[in-house]
Amino acid sequence: MAIVSFIISLAGATMLLLYAVRMVRTGIERSYGASFQRVMTGQRSYAQASLVGIVMAIVLQSSAAVALLTSGFAVGGMLSFPAGLAIVLGGDLGSALIIQILSFRLDWLVPMLLAVGGYLFVKAEAKRPRQMGRILMGIAFILISLRFLREAMDPIRDSAFLPAIAGYLARDYITAFLVGGALAFVMHSSVAAILMCVTLVQIDAIPFAAGLSLVLGANFGSAFIPVWLTRGMELPARRIPFANLALRGTWAVVTLFAANMALRNGLLGDLQGGQMLVNAHLAFNASLLVLALPFCARLRAPFEQLLPEPKNADATVQPGRTASALDLRNIGSPSQALSSLKRELLRMSDLVEAMFRPSLELYRSGDKEQMRAVRDVDEDVNECLSGVRKFVAAIPAEEFGKDNAKVARDLMEYAIRLETAGDVVAKRLTVLAGDMRKKGASFSKDGWSELVEMHEGILANMKLASNVLISDDLESARLLSLEKTEIKRAERDSRKRHLKRLQHGTTESFETSDIHLETLRAFREFNSHIAAVAYPILYRNGQLLETRLIEEMPQMEDSPDAEVKG
Protein backbone atom coordinates (compact mmCIF):
# COMPACT_ATOMS: atom_id res chain seq x y z
CA MET A 1 0.00 0.00 0.00
CA ALA A 2 2.88 2.35 0.76
CA ILE A 3 4.23 1.95 -2.79
CA VAL A 4 0.78 2.57 -4.29
CA SER A 5 0.33 5.67 -2.17
CA PHE A 6 3.79 6.89 -3.16
CA ILE A 7 3.10 6.39 -6.90
CA ILE A 8 -0.23 8.23 -6.69
CA SER A 9 1.29 11.11 -4.72
CA LEU A 10 4.27 11.36 -7.08
CA ALA A 11 2.01 11.28 -10.16
CA GLY A 12 -0.25 13.96 -8.70
CA ALA A 13 2.66 16.26 -7.83
CA THR A 14 4.21 15.74 -11.27
CA MET A 15 1.01 16.49 -13.18
CA LEU A 16 0.41 19.61 -11.09
CA LEU A 17 3.94 20.76 -11.91
CA LEU A 18 3.38 20.20 -15.65
CA TYR A 19 0.04 21.98 -15.54
CA ALA A 20 1.48 24.92 -13.61
CA VAL A 21 4.40 25.42 -16.01
CA ARG A 22 1.99 25.35 -18.96
CA MET A 23 -0.39 27.72 -17.18
CA VAL A 24 2.35 30.34 -16.78
CA ARG A 25 3.49 29.95 -20.38
CA THR A 26 0.01 30.24 -21.92
CA GLY A 27 -0.78 33.26 -19.76
CA ILE A 28 2.27 35.08 -21.06
CA GLU A 29 1.65 34.01 -24.67
CA ARG A 30 -1.94 35.27 -24.52
CA SER A 31 -0.87 38.61 -23.09
CA TYR A 32 2.23 39.40 -25.12
CA GLY A 33 2.34 36.91 -28.00
CA ALA A 34 1.80 39.61 -30.62
CA SER A 35 4.97 41.44 -29.50
CA PHE A 36 7.26 38.40 -29.68
CA GLN A 37 7.84 38.67 -33.42
CA ARG A 38 9.07 42.26 -33.28
CA VAL A 39 11.43 41.46 -30.40
CA MET A 40 12.82 38.22 -31.84
CA THR A 41 13.36 39.39 -35.41
CA GLY A 42 14.88 42.80 -34.73
CA GLN A 43 18.34 41.79 -33.49
CA ARG A 44 21.53 42.75 -35.32
CA SER A 45 24.15 40.56 -33.63
CA TYR A 46 24.32 36.99 -32.38
CA ALA A 47 25.04 38.22 -28.86
CA GLN A 48 21.87 40.32 -28.91
CA ALA A 49 19.93 37.39 -30.36
CA SER A 50 21.13 35.08 -27.57
CA LEU A 51 20.17 37.70 -24.99
CA VAL A 52 16.68 37.83 -26.51
CA GLY A 53 16.53 34.03 -26.24
CA ILE A 54 17.49 34.20 -22.55
CA VAL A 55 14.79 36.76 -21.79
CA MET A 56 12.16 34.95 -23.85
CA ALA A 57 12.83 31.64 -22.08
CA ILE A 58 12.57 33.32 -18.68
CA VAL A 59 9.29 34.94 -19.71
CA LEU A 60 7.82 31.80 -21.29
CA GLN A 61 9.39 29.37 -18.80
CA SER A 62 10.16 27.06 -21.70
CA SER A 63 13.15 26.74 -24.02
CA ALA A 64 11.01 24.54 -26.31
CA ALA A 65 8.50 27.40 -26.74
CA VAL A 66 11.37 29.72 -27.74
CA ALA A 67 12.60 27.13 -30.26
CA LEU A 68 9.11 26.77 -31.76
CA LEU A 69 8.67 30.54 -32.12
CA THR A 70 12.12 30.80 -33.69
CA SER A 71 11.35 28.01 -36.16
CA GLY A 72 8.09 29.69 -37.15
CA PHE A 73 9.83 32.98 -37.91
CA ALA A 74 12.64 31.18 -39.77
CA VAL A 75 10.23 29.41 -42.11
CA GLY A 76 8.60 32.78 -42.86
CA GLY A 77 11.97 34.23 -43.90
CA MET A 78 11.98 36.72 -41.01
CA LEU A 79 14.89 35.12 -39.16
CA SER A 80 18.17 33.73 -40.48
CA PHE A 81 19.58 30.37 -39.43
CA PRO A 82 22.51 31.82 -37.41
CA ALA A 83 20.34 34.35 -35.55
CA GLY A 84 17.68 31.71 -34.89
CA LEU A 85 20.25 29.26 -33.52
CA ALA A 86 21.68 31.99 -31.27
CA ILE A 87 18.19 32.68 -29.90
CA VAL A 88 17.60 28.98 -29.21
CA LEU A 89 20.96 28.61 -27.43
CA GLY A 90 20.12 31.66 -25.33
CA GLY A 91 16.73 30.13 -24.60
CA ASP A 92 18.41 27.07 -23.11
CA LEU A 93 20.37 29.27 -20.70
CA GLY A 94 17.24 31.29 -19.87
CA SER A 95 15.43 28.07 -18.98
CA ALA A 96 18.31 27.21 -16.61
CA LEU A 97 17.98 30.62 -14.93
CA ILE A 98 14.29 29.93 -14.32
CA ILE A 99 15.24 26.72 -12.50
CA GLN A 100 17.69 28.73 -10.37
CA ILE A 101 14.87 31.02 -9.27
CA LEU A 102 12.28 28.29 -8.67
CA SER A 103 14.72 26.06 -6.76
CA PHE A 104 14.69 28.45 -3.80
CA ARG A 105 12.23 27.73 -0.99
CA LEU A 106 9.54 30.28 -1.74
CA ASP A 107 6.58 28.62 -0.02
CA TRP A 108 5.90 31.81 1.91
CA LEU A 109 4.90 33.48 -1.39
CA VAL A 110 2.15 30.98 -2.19
CA PRO A 111 -0.77 32.58 -0.26
CA MET A 112 -0.06 36.03 -1.68
CA LEU A 113 0.31 34.72 -5.25
CA LEU A 114 -2.95 32.79 -4.97
CA ALA A 115 -4.81 35.73 -3.46
CA VAL A 116 -3.66 38.34 -5.98
CA GLY A 117 -3.68 35.97 -8.97
CA GLY A 118 -7.08 34.53 -8.11
CA TYR A 119 -8.61 37.99 -7.71
CA LEU A 120 -7.26 39.19 -11.07
CA PHE A 121 -8.30 36.03 -12.89
CA VAL A 122 -11.84 36.00 -11.50
CA LYS A 123 -12.63 39.72 -11.33
CA ALA A 124 -10.64 41.40 -14.12
CA GLU A 125 -12.35 41.84 -17.48
CA ALA A 126 -9.42 43.21 -19.49
CA LYS A 127 -7.18 40.66 -21.17
CA ARG A 128 -3.79 41.47 -19.66
CA PRO A 129 -4.80 41.81 -15.99
CA ARG A 130 -6.73 38.54 -16.30
CA GLN A 131 -3.77 36.74 -17.83
CA MET A 132 -1.48 38.23 -15.19
CA GLY A 133 -3.73 36.50 -12.67
CA ARG A 134 -3.24 33.24 -14.58
CA ILE A 135 0.55 33.72 -14.49
CA LEU A 136 0.65 34.43 -10.73
CA MET A 137 -1.53 31.42 -9.94
CA GLY A 138 0.64 29.26 -12.20
CA ILE A 139 3.76 30.27 -10.26
CA ALA A 140 1.96 29.48 -7.01
CA PHE A 141 0.99 26.04 -8.34
CA ILE A 142 4.63 25.37 -9.31
CA LEU A 143 5.72 26.06 -5.74
CA ILE A 144 2.87 23.94 -4.34
CA SER A 145 3.75 21.04 -6.67
CA LEU A 146 7.38 21.13 -5.55
CA ARG A 147 6.26 20.98 -1.92
CA PHE A 148 3.99 18.02 -2.75
CA LEU A 149 6.92 16.35 -4.48
CA ARG A 150 9.09 16.71 -1.39
CA GLU A 151 6.31 15.38 0.83
CA ALA A 152 5.65 12.43 -1.52
CA MET A 153 9.24 11.28 -1.11
CA ASP A 154 9.23 11.36 2.70
CA PRO A 155 7.57 7.94 3.33
CA ILE A 156 10.05 5.97 1.23
CA ARG A 157 13.21 7.99 1.82
CA ASP A 158 14.31 5.58 4.57
CA SER A 159 13.09 2.44 2.82
CA ALA A 160 15.36 -0.06 1.09
CA PHE A 161 13.69 0.61 -2.28
CA LEU A 162 14.81 4.19 -2.93
CA PRO A 163 18.47 3.82 -1.83
CA ALA A 164 18.81 0.79 -4.11
CA ILE A 165 17.50 2.72 -7.13
CA ALA A 166 19.54 5.82 -6.24
CA GLY A 167 22.72 3.77 -5.78
CA TYR A 168 22.23 2.04 -9.14
CA LEU A 169 21.74 5.37 -10.95
CA ALA A 170 24.84 6.77 -9.26
CA ARG A 171 26.93 3.79 -10.43
CA ASP A 172 25.46 3.47 -13.94
CA TYR A 173 25.55 7.07 -15.09
CA ILE A 174 24.71 6.14 -18.71
CA THR A 175 21.38 4.65 -17.59
CA ALA A 176 20.74 7.74 -15.45
CA PHE A 177 21.51 9.93 -18.48
CA LEU A 178 19.02 8.02 -20.64
CA VAL A 179 16.38 8.11 -17.88
CA GLY A 180 16.79 11.90 -17.59
CA GLY A 181 16.46 12.30 -21.35
CA ALA A 182 13.32 10.16 -21.50
CA LEU A 183 11.85 12.03 -18.52
CA ALA A 184 12.30 15.44 -20.14
CA PHE A 185 10.88 14.28 -23.47
CA VAL A 186 7.87 12.50 -21.98
CA MET A 187 7.07 15.46 -19.73
CA HIS A 188 7.66 17.82 -22.70
CA SER A 189 9.20 20.28 -20.24
CA SER A 190 12.86 20.52 -19.27
CA VAL A 191 11.94 22.95 -16.50
CA ALA A 192 9.59 20.45 -14.86
CA ALA A 193 11.97 17.50 -15.31
CA ILE A 194 15.03 19.27 -13.93
CA LEU A 195 13.09 20.80 -11.03
CA MET A 196 12.08 17.28 -10.09
CA CYS A 197 15.69 16.09 -10.20
CA VAL A 198 16.85 19.06 -8.13
CA THR A 199 14.15 18.42 -5.54
CA LEU A 200 15.17 14.76 -5.24
CA VAL A 201 18.77 15.80 -4.56
CA GLN A 202 17.69 18.51 -2.12
CA ILE A 203 15.86 16.00 0.07
CA ASP A 204 18.71 13.44 -0.22
CA ALA A 205 16.51 10.98 -2.09
CA ILE A 206 19.27 10.49 -4.68
CA PRO A 207 23.00 11.36 -4.56
CA PHE A 208 24.50 14.32 -6.40
CA ALA A 209 26.24 12.10 -8.99
CA ALA A 210 22.96 10.46 -10.02
CA GLY A 211 21.22 13.85 -10.10
CA LEU A 212 23.95 15.30 -12.34
CA SER A 213 23.60 12.47 -14.85
CA LEU A 214 19.82 12.83 -14.80
CA VAL A 215 20.06 16.60 -15.38
CA LEU A 216 22.51 16.21 -18.26
CA GLY A 217 20.17 13.63 -19.78
CA ALA A 218 17.24 16.00 -19.32
CA ASN A 219 19.18 18.69 -21.20
CA PHE A 220 19.72 16.23 -24.06
CA GLY A 221 16.11 15.00 -23.99
CA SER A 222 14.68 18.52 -23.98
CA ALA A 223 16.48 19.23 -27.27
CA PHE A 224 14.37 16.49 -28.90
CA ILE A 225 11.12 18.29 -28.00
CA PRO A 226 11.31 21.08 -30.66
CA VAL A 227 12.67 18.55 -33.19
CA TRP A 228 9.55 16.45 -32.64
CA LEU A 229 7.15 19.41 -32.62
CA THR A 230 8.51 20.86 -35.88
CA ARG A 231 8.55 17.54 -37.74
CA GLY A 232 5.67 18.65 -40.02
CA MET A 233 7.08 22.10 -40.77
CA GLU A 234 9.18 23.19 -43.73
CA LEU A 235 12.94 22.59 -43.83
CA PRO A 236 14.07 26.10 -42.73
CA ALA A 237 12.05 25.59 -39.55
CA ARG A 238 13.53 22.14 -38.86
CA ARG A 239 17.21 22.98 -39.36
CA ILE A 240 17.48 25.15 -36.26
CA PRO A 241 16.11 22.54 -33.79
CA PHE A 242 18.32 19.86 -35.38
CA ALA A 243 21.40 22.09 -35.03
CA ASN A 244 20.53 22.76 -31.40
CA LEU A 245 20.08 19.03 -30.81
CA ALA A 246 23.49 18.27 -32.32
CA LEU A 247 25.26 20.93 -30.24
CA ARG A 248 23.39 20.21 -27.04
CA GLY A 249 23.63 16.44 -27.38
CA THR A 250 27.35 16.47 -28.12
CA TRP A 251 28.14 18.77 -25.19
CA ALA A 252 25.88 16.77 -22.85
CA VAL A 253 27.64 13.49 -23.68
CA VAL A 254 31.11 15.06 -23.36
CA THR A 255 30.16 16.64 -20.03
CA LEU A 256 28.60 13.39 -18.79
CA PHE A 257 31.78 11.36 -19.22
CA ALA A 258 34.12 14.15 -18.08
CA ALA A 259 32.09 15.00 -14.95
CA ASN A 260 31.62 11.40 -13.85
CA MET A 261 35.31 10.61 -14.32
CA ALA A 262 36.21 13.70 -12.31
CA LEU A 263 33.72 12.80 -9.55
CA ARG A 264 34.98 9.23 -9.28
CA ASN A 265 38.59 10.38 -9.07
CA GLY A 266 37.77 13.05 -6.48
CA LEU A 267 38.90 15.91 -8.74
CA LEU A 268 35.76 17.98 -8.03
CA GLY A 269 35.68 17.39 -4.29
CA ASP A 270 32.59 16.26 -2.43
CA LEU A 271 29.80 18.00 -4.36
CA GLN A 272 26.38 17.77 -2.71
CA GLY A 273 22.99 19.48 -2.51
CA GLY A 274 20.33 20.68 -4.87
CA GLN A 275 21.81 24.16 -5.21
CA MET A 276 25.10 22.73 -6.43
CA LEU A 277 23.15 20.72 -9.02
CA VAL A 278 21.41 23.90 -10.18
CA ASN A 279 24.81 25.58 -10.46
CA ALA A 280 26.09 22.67 -12.55
CA HIS A 281 23.04 22.96 -14.83
CA LEU A 282 23.67 26.69 -15.25
CA ALA A 283 27.36 26.10 -15.96
CA PHE A 284 26.51 23.50 -18.62
CA ASN A 285 24.17 25.84 -20.52
CA ALA A 286 26.37 28.93 -20.13
CA SER A 287 29.45 27.08 -21.40
CA LEU A 288 27.47 25.67 -24.33
CA LEU A 289 26.33 29.18 -25.31
CA VAL A 290 29.85 30.62 -25.07
CA LEU A 291 31.42 27.77 -27.05
CA ALA A 292 28.72 27.47 -29.75
CA LEU A 293 27.84 31.13 -30.41
CA PRO A 294 30.89 31.86 -32.65
CA PHE A 295 30.00 28.87 -34.86
CA CYS A 296 26.33 29.73 -35.52
CA ALA A 297 27.03 31.10 -39.01
CA ARG A 298 29.43 28.27 -39.94
CA LEU A 299 26.83 25.62 -39.11
CA ARG A 300 24.38 26.85 -41.74
CA ALA A 301 26.04 25.08 -44.68
CA PRO A 302 26.40 21.67 -42.99
CA PHE A 303 22.75 21.62 -41.92
CA GLU A 304 21.57 22.80 -45.33
CA GLN A 305 23.43 19.80 -46.73
CA LEU A 306 22.03 17.52 -44.03
CA LEU A 307 18.47 18.75 -44.68
CA PRO A 308 18.56 19.83 -48.33
CA GLU A 309 15.67 21.24 -50.30
CA PRO A 310 13.93 18.61 -52.48
CA LYS A 311 15.73 18.22 -55.79
CA ASN A 312 12.46 18.14 -57.73
CA ALA A 313 11.37 21.53 -56.42
CA ASP A 314 10.17 23.81 -59.18
CA ALA A 315 13.01 26.24 -59.83
CA THR A 316 10.65 28.75 -61.37
CA VAL A 317 8.60 29.14 -58.23
CA GLN A 318 9.18 32.56 -56.68
CA PRO A 319 10.01 32.98 -52.99
CA GLY A 320 6.86 32.40 -51.02
CA ARG A 321 5.20 30.70 -54.04
CA THR A 322 5.44 26.93 -53.67
CA ALA A 323 3.94 24.35 -55.99
CA SER A 324 0.51 22.87 -55.29
CA ALA A 325 0.38 19.87 -52.96
CA LEU A 326 -2.68 18.42 -54.72
CA ASP A 327 -2.61 15.82 -57.48
CA LEU A 328 -5.99 14.84 -58.90
CA ARG A 329 -4.40 11.82 -60.62
CA ASN A 330 -3.17 10.42 -57.29
CA ILE A 331 -5.59 11.12 -54.44
CA GLY A 332 -4.24 8.18 -52.43
CA SER A 333 -5.50 6.80 -49.14
CA PRO A 334 -7.68 8.90 -46.81
CA SER A 335 -4.70 9.84 -44.64
CA GLN A 336 -2.66 10.82 -47.71
CA ALA A 337 -5.49 12.86 -49.17
CA LEU A 338 -6.15 14.74 -45.94
CA SER A 339 -2.42 15.37 -45.52
CA SER A 340 -2.27 16.79 -49.05
CA LEU A 341 -5.23 19.04 -48.32
CA LYS A 342 -3.59 20.36 -45.17
CA ARG A 343 -0.35 21.09 -47.02
CA GLU A 344 -2.30 22.99 -49.66
CA LEU A 345 -4.13 24.97 -46.99
CA LEU A 346 -0.79 25.82 -45.39
CA ARG A 347 0.32 27.10 -48.79
CA MET A 348 -2.85 29.18 -49.06
CA SER A 349 -2.28 30.51 -45.55
CA ASP A 350 1.29 31.53 -46.42
CA LEU A 351 0.02 33.37 -49.51
CA VAL A 352 -2.68 35.16 -47.53
CA GLU A 353 -0.12 36.11 -44.88
CA ALA A 354 2.18 37.45 -47.61
CA MET A 355 -0.72 39.68 -48.70
CA PHE A 356 -1.70 40.82 -45.22
CA ARG A 357 1.76 41.46 -43.76
CA PRO A 358 2.55 44.61 -45.82
CA SER A 359 -1.05 45.85 -45.88
CA LEU A 360 -0.67 48.41 -43.11
CA GLU A 361 2.59 49.78 -44.50
CA LEU A 362 0.74 50.49 -47.78
CA TYR A 363 -1.26 53.13 -45.90
CA ARG A 364 1.98 55.08 -45.48
CA SER A 365 3.83 54.30 -48.70
CA GLY A 366 0.91 54.22 -51.14
CA ASP A 367 3.14 52.12 -53.42
CA LYS A 368 1.05 51.22 -56.48
CA GLU A 369 3.41 48.43 -57.54
CA GLN A 370 3.18 46.77 -54.15
CA MET A 371 -0.62 47.05 -54.22
CA ARG A 372 -0.62 45.41 -57.64
CA ALA A 373 1.65 42.65 -56.31
CA VAL A 374 -0.79 42.01 -53.45
CA ARG A 375 -3.66 41.66 -55.93
CA ASP A 376 -1.57 39.27 -58.04
CA VAL A 377 -1.08 37.03 -55.01
CA ASP A 378 -4.86 37.07 -54.51
CA GLU A 379 -5.20 35.43 -57.92
CA ASP A 380 -2.91 32.63 -56.72
CA VAL A 381 -5.11 32.22 -53.64
CA ASN A 382 -8.17 31.93 -55.89
CA GLU A 383 -6.42 29.23 -57.92
CA CYS A 384 -5.63 27.34 -54.71
CA LEU A 385 -9.30 27.35 -53.75
CA SER A 386 -10.28 26.10 -57.17
CA GLY A 387 -7.80 23.25 -56.84
CA VAL A 388 -9.07 22.35 -53.37
CA ARG A 389 -12.67 22.22 -54.62
CA LYS A 390 -11.76 19.92 -57.49
CA PHE A 391 -9.70 17.68 -55.21
CA VAL A 392 -12.46 17.32 -52.61
CA ALA A 393 -15.05 16.69 -55.34
CA ALA A 394 -12.86 13.89 -56.71
CA ILE A 395 -12.61 12.10 -53.35
CA PRO A 396 -14.61 8.83 -53.42
CA ALA A 397 -16.87 9.31 -50.41
CA GLU A 398 -17.79 5.62 -50.14
CA GLU A 399 -14.16 4.50 -49.91
CA PHE A 400 -13.08 7.28 -47.57
CA GLY A 401 -15.86 6.83 -45.05
CA LYS A 402 -18.18 9.35 -43.45
CA ASP A 403 -15.71 10.76 -40.92
CA ASN A 404 -12.87 11.34 -43.41
CA ALA A 405 -15.27 12.87 -45.93
CA LYS A 406 -16.49 15.25 -43.21
CA VAL A 407 -12.92 16.31 -42.40
CA ALA A 408 -12.27 16.94 -46.12
CA ARG A 409 -15.37 19.15 -46.32
CA ASP A 410 -14.27 21.05 -43.22
CA LEU A 411 -10.89 21.68 -44.84
CA MET A 412 -12.59 22.92 -48.00
CA GLU A 413 -14.71 25.28 -45.88
CA TYR A 414 -11.53 26.68 -44.38
CA ALA A 415 -10.07 27.11 -47.87
CA ILE A 416 -13.14 29.23 -48.71
CA ARG A 417 -12.50 31.28 -45.58
CA LEU A 418 -8.86 31.82 -46.57
CA GLU A 419 -9.88 32.93 -50.06
CA THR A 420 -12.37 35.39 -48.55
CA ALA A 421 -9.66 36.69 -46.20
CA GLY A 422 -7.48 37.30 -49.26
CA ASP A 423 -10.32 39.27 -50.83
CA VAL A 424 -10.51 41.45 -47.71
CA VAL A 425 -6.89 42.46 -48.29
CA ALA A 426 -7.00 42.76 -52.09
CA LYS A 427 -10.39 44.44 -52.47
CA ARG A 428 -10.73 46.47 -49.27
CA LEU A 429 -7.44 47.19 -47.53
CA THR A 430 -5.55 48.07 -50.72
CA VAL A 431 -8.44 50.32 -51.78
CA LEU A 432 -8.36 52.07 -48.40
CA ALA A 433 -4.58 52.46 -48.72
CA GLY A 434 -5.13 54.05 -52.14
CA ASP A 435 -7.64 56.47 -50.63
CA MET A 436 -5.05 57.47 -48.03
CA ARG A 437 -2.54 58.18 -50.80
CA LYS A 438 -5.03 60.28 -52.75
CA LYS A 439 -5.96 62.34 -49.70
CA GLY A 440 -2.37 62.72 -48.56
CA ALA A 441 -3.68 62.21 -45.02
CA SER A 442 -2.22 60.36 -42.05
CA PHE A 443 -3.62 58.74 -38.93
CA SER A 444 -3.22 60.28 -35.50
CA LYS A 445 -0.39 58.84 -33.42
CA ASP A 446 -2.82 56.98 -31.14
CA GLY A 447 -4.92 55.75 -34.06
CA TRP A 448 -1.90 54.38 -35.91
CA SER A 449 -0.66 52.67 -32.73
CA GLU A 450 -4.03 50.93 -32.33
CA LEU A 451 -3.98 49.67 -35.91
CA VAL A 452 -0.39 48.42 -35.57
CA GLU A 453 -1.28 46.52 -32.40
CA MET A 454 -4.26 44.85 -34.08
CA HIS A 455 -2.13 44.03 -37.13
CA GLU A 456 0.50 42.34 -34.95
CA GLY A 457 -2.17 40.41 -33.08
CA ILE A 458 -3.69 39.10 -36.31
CA LEU A 459 -0.27 38.02 -37.63
CA ALA A 460 0.30 36.08 -34.40
CA ASN A 461 -3.13 34.47 -34.83
CA MET A 462 -2.19 33.39 -38.35
CA LYS A 463 0.79 31.49 -36.96
CA LEU A 464 -1.44 29.93 -34.32
CA ALA A 465 -4.04 29.00 -36.96
CA SER A 466 -1.35 27.18 -38.98
CA ASN A 467 -0.36 25.24 -35.87
CA VAL A 468 -4.01 24.31 -35.26
CA LEU A 469 -4.34 23.13 -38.87
CA ILE A 470 -1.29 20.87 -38.55
CA SER A 471 -1.77 19.52 -35.05
CA ASP A 472 -5.56 19.43 -34.48
CA ASP A 473 -4.64 20.42 -30.92
CA LEU A 474 -7.67 21.27 -28.77
CA GLU A 475 -5.83 23.70 -26.47
CA SER A 476 -4.47 25.64 -29.45
CA ALA A 477 -7.94 25.73 -31.00
CA ARG A 478 -9.39 27.10 -27.76
CA LEU A 479 -6.66 29.72 -27.60
CA LEU A 480 -7.29 30.77 -31.20
CA SER A 481 -11.01 31.14 -30.49
CA LEU A 482 -10.25 33.26 -27.42
CA GLU A 483 -7.81 35.40 -29.39
CA LYS A 484 -10.53 36.01 -31.97
CA THR A 485 -12.60 37.56 -29.21
CA GLU A 486 -9.63 39.70 -28.17
CA ILE A 487 -9.35 41.11 -31.70
CA LYS A 488 -13.05 41.92 -31.63
CA ARG A 489 -12.59 43.66 -28.28
CA ALA A 490 -9.60 45.58 -29.64
CA GLU A 491 -11.69 46.70 -32.64
CA ARG A 492 -14.49 47.88 -30.38
CA ASP A 493 -12.13 49.70 -28.01
CA SER A 494 -10.29 51.39 -30.88
CA ARG A 495 -13.59 52.53 -32.37
CA LYS A 496 -14.61 54.08 -29.04
CA ARG A 497 -11.27 55.82 -28.62
CA HIS A 498 -11.47 57.10 -32.19
CA LEU A 499 -14.88 58.66 -31.52
CA LYS A 500 -13.49 60.33 -28.40
CA ARG A 501 -10.67 61.82 -30.47
CA LEU A 502 -13.29 63.19 -32.87
CA GLN A 503 -15.10 64.79 -29.93
CA HIS A 504 -11.83 66.42 -28.83
CA GLY A 505 -11.28 67.82 -32.33
CA THR A 506 -8.16 65.88 -33.35
CA THR A 507 -7.52 67.00 -36.95
CA GLU A 508 -5.95 63.76 -38.18
CA SER A 509 -8.89 61.78 -36.80
CA PHE A 510 -11.38 63.90 -38.79
CA GLU A 511 -9.42 63.48 -42.02
CA THR A 512 -9.09 59.70 -41.72
CA SER A 513 -12.23 58.81 -39.77
CA ASP A 514 -13.94 56.71 -42.44
CA ILE A 515 -10.70 54.95 -43.40
CA HIS A 516 -9.84 54.18 -39.77
CA LEU A 517 -13.25 52.67 -39.03
CA GLU A 518 -13.33 50.69 -42.30
CA THR A 519 -9.84 49.34 -41.58
CA LEU A 520 -10.93 48.19 -38.13
CA ARG A 521 -13.89 46.34 -39.61
CA ALA A 522 -11.71 44.77 -42.30
CA PHE A 523 -9.14 43.63 -39.73
CA ARG A 524 -11.84 42.07 -37.60
CA GLU A 525 -13.41 40.27 -40.56
CA PHE A 526 -10.01 39.04 -41.79
CA ASN A 527 -9.17 37.62 -38.36
CA SER A 528 -12.57 35.95 -38.12
CA HIS A 529 -11.91 34.03 -41.35
CA ILE A 530 -8.43 32.98 -40.15
CA ALA A 531 -9.75 31.74 -36.78
CA ALA A 532 -12.42 29.55 -38.43
CA VAL A 533 -9.96 26.63 -38.53
CA ALA A 534 -10.61 26.13 -34.80
CA TYR A 535 -14.36 25.49 -35.06
CA PRO A 536 -14.40 21.86 -36.33
CA ILE A 537 -11.95 20.84 -33.59
CA LEU A 538 -14.01 22.58 -30.92
CA TYR A 539 -17.23 21.00 -32.17
CA ARG A 540 -15.72 17.52 -32.23
CA ASN A 541 -14.56 17.88 -28.62
CA GLY A 542 -17.83 19.32 -27.33
CA GLN A 543 -16.22 22.72 -26.69
CA LEU A 544 -18.51 24.75 -28.92
CA LEU A 545 -22.26 25.23 -28.52
CA GLU A 546 -24.56 26.56 -31.20
CA THR A 547 -26.93 28.39 -28.86
CA ARG A 548 -25.14 29.99 -25.93
CA LEU A 549 -21.73 30.90 -24.58
CA ILE A 550 -20.57 29.00 -21.55
CA GLU A 551 -16.94 30.11 -21.21
CA GLU A 552 -16.33 31.55 -17.78
CA MET A 553 -14.50 34.53 -19.26
CA PRO A 554 -16.54 37.77 -19.26
CA GLN A 555 -17.66 39.52 -22.44
CA MET A 556 -17.15 36.42 -24.60
CA GLU A 557 -19.57 37.51 -27.28
CA ASP A 558 -17.68 36.64 -30.41
CA SER A 559 -18.06 33.62 -32.71
CA PRO A 560 -20.29 32.82 -35.63
CA ASP A 561 -23.15 31.70 -33.36
CA ALA A 562 -21.15 29.86 -30.79
CA GLU A 563 -18.73 29.92 -27.92
CA VAL A 564 -16.03 27.89 -26.29
CA LYS A 565 -16.83 25.87 -23.20
CA GLY A 566 -14.60 26.36 -20.17
Summary of the structure (lengths in Angstrom):
residues: 566
radius of gyration: 25.9
end to end distance: 36.3
largest distance: 83.4
contacts: 1938
relative contact order: 0.07
helix: 78%
strand: 1%
